[in-house]
């Protein structure tokens, strides 16, 4: 109980890893891949920023990450990745490079984790 914050962060880290590994398993199915990737990114934000899904406007996310000390480049990459996920999921006929987006996601989440 004394380390409730630490336990919450460890649990969140496990969830992010779970969803990222789920996304990796779905590299062959772009719809499932982007759904899993978006879920991983949202869970990461919930854990690090204590933000609810209803508060996940990109401008608010960017401001909160900046307030926590994240670098502008990492914030931009994270927001662009969120946009890529949304575009791939909701635009018909969208063709994206899922492998590149997976690598980008793991890189940007690792960068943000070090900065926050």
N, C-alpha and C positions, 0 to 999 in steps of 0.2 A: 504494500500500500504506500509506503514511503516514496517509492520510485514510480508512481503512477504515470508520470509524463514519459519516463523512459520506456515503460512497458507499452504505452500507447504508440510510441515511435517505432519500437521493435515490431509490434504487430502490423503497423502500417507498412514498414519495410518488407515484411514477409508477403503482404498482400500485393505490393507493387511487383515484387519478384514473381509471384504467382501469375499475375496478369500479363507480365512481360513474357514469361515462359509460355503462357497460353497463346499470346500473339505470335510467338516464334513457331509454335506448332501449327498455326494457321497461315503460314506464309503462302501456301498454295491456294488459299481461298481469300481473296482480298476483302470481301465483305466481313467475314469473321475476323480477319486480321485487324482491320481498322476498328471494329467494335471492341475487340480486346485491348488494342493499343490505347484507344480513347478512355476506356475504363481504367487502365493502369495509370494514365496521366491524371485523371480526375481523382483517383484514390491517393496519388502522390500529393496533389494539392490539398486534399482534405487533411492529410496527415501533417504536412509541413506548415500549412497556413491556417489550419483550423477553419476551413471555409466549407460552407454547405454547397450542394449542387445548385441550388437556386441562386447562389451568388457568383456563379462561374462566368461572368462576363469577361471577355478578354482584356478589356481596359482595366477592370478591377484586379484581375489576376496579375497583370503587368505591374500595376501600382503596388500591390501587396508584396510581390517578389522584390521590387526595387526597395521598398521600405525595409525589408528583411536583409538587404545587403547583397542581393544577387547582381551580377554584372549585366549590363545592357545587352551584350551579345548573347548571353545565355537566355535571357528573357525573350529576346526576339526569336531565337531558334525555337523555344518552347511554344510560343504563340503561333509561329508559322507551322509547326508540327500539328498543333490543335486544328488549325485551319485546313491543313492537308487531310487530316482524319475526317473532318466534317465534309469536305468536298468529296472525298472518295466514297463516303457512306451515303451521301444524299444526292449527288449529281449522277444522273444515269450516264452510263458509258464512260465514266471517268477511268482513265488508265494511269496508275501510279506505280512507282517502283517500290514494292512492299519491302524488299530486302534493304534498300537504302533507307527507307523510313524507319525500319526497325533499328538499324545501326545508329541513325540519327537520334532516335528516342533514347536508347541506352546511353549514348554519349551525353545528351543534354541533361538527362536525369542525374547522371553521375556528376556532371559539372555543377548543377544546382545543389546537389546534396553536399558537395564540398564547400559551397559558398554560403549556405544557410546555417 
